[in-house]
Amino acid sequence: MLNQVSLVGRLARDPELYFTKGGVALSKFTVAVQRNYRNPDGEYDADFVPCVMWKGSAERLTSVCGKGSMISVNGRLQTSSYTNTENRKIYKMDMIAEAVHFLQIKPPELSTLKKQDEDEKPEPAHSSIS
C-alpha cells in the first residue's frame, strides 16, 4: 500500500503554531493548490488542502513562512473523526506534512507566532531545528 502526497502551492493564511499538553509543537496550515485546467469563466480554481506538521519542523515553518508563501510539501493523508454538537460523526482528512521546502517566502504576521494550546502556557516557540 502507498500513501504518499506531494503538493506545490501557496499558504492560504499564516500557519498556526500550537503545543500539545506534553509540550510537542504542531503547526496547522492550508495549502492552496492551483488546478491544471480553467473553469467555464476562464479562471484557474484552487483546492485548499489542510495540513499538519509536528515538532521542530512545525516551529520552523511557522516562524519563517506566512500567507502567500509558495511551498512544496511531501507527506501522507490521514483521516480522523469527531462527534459534533448534533451528535453526528464528522470525518475529515488532513495531509500530515513530513517535509516542506520553502520556494518563495513571505514572512508571517507576528500574531500567528503567539498562538498556543489553551490548556497550557509553554515558553515561546523558537525556530531551531537540525
C-alpha positions, 0 to 999 in steps of 0.5 A, a space after each residue: 500500500 502507498 500513501 504518499 502526497 506531494 503538493 506545490 502551492 501557496 499558504 492560504 493564511 499564516 500557519 498556526 503554531 500550537 503545543 500539545 499538553 506534553 509540550 510537542 509543537 504542531 503547526 496547522 496550515 492550508 495549502 492552496 493548490 492551483 488546478 491544471 485546467 480553467 473553469 467555464 469563466 476562464 479562471 484557474 480554481 484552487 483546492 485548499 488542502 489542510 495540513 499538519 506538521 509536528 515538532 521542530 519542523 512545525 516551529 520552523 515553518 511557522 516562524 519563517 513562512 506566512 500567507 502567500 508563501 509558495 511551498 512544496 510539501 511531501 507527506 501522507 493523508 490521514 483521516 480522523 473523526 469527531 462527534 459534533 454538537 448534533 451528535 453526528 460523526 464528522 470525518 475529515 482528512 488532513 495531509 500530515 506534512 513530513 517535509 516542506 521546502 520553502 520556494 518563495 517566502 513571505 514572512 508571517 504576521 507576528 500574531 500567528 507566532 503567539 498562538 498556543 494550546 489553551 490548556 497550557 502556557 509553554 515558553 515561546 516557540 523558537 525556530 531551531 531545528 537540525 
